[in-house]
Amino acid sequence: MERVGQLNGLRLTSEMRKYFKSEELKPHTGLFVSIEWDNIITQSKLSNYETAELEYGYRTSLSANAGFKVFWDKDMSGNLTFDLIAGPALIYADAPYIDKRNLGGWLNLDLKIGYVFR
């Protein structure tokens, strides 16, 4: 595996969630399940070669997650939220800094910080 000297990228994520307690149509706390599709396009330069050129890579993953959303304020009057998400994923990668270029398994673990516009 090569060492990466420079890495830039763009991440596009689509997610569908189902909250277990959804009495009101507003952001709420609690346990949820989700399906998440990530697409990451990268531009990298490997550090082992002085004359290395910039190379493009692509990674996509589809994950089935369980998660929990909490508000920073206990009374849910604030706008800052935290999501902890974990679950298995299928990943396909074609990038110069990843050993394999095929379908593989992955464990998705995310901590997301959000802001609710009210």
Secondary structure, 3 states (H helix, E strand, C coil): CCCEEEEEEEEEEEEEEEECCCCCCCCCCEEEEEEEEEEEEEEEEECCCCCCCCEEEEEEEEEEEEEEEEECCCCCCCCEEEEEEEEEEEEEEECCCCCCCCEEEEEEEEEEEEECCC
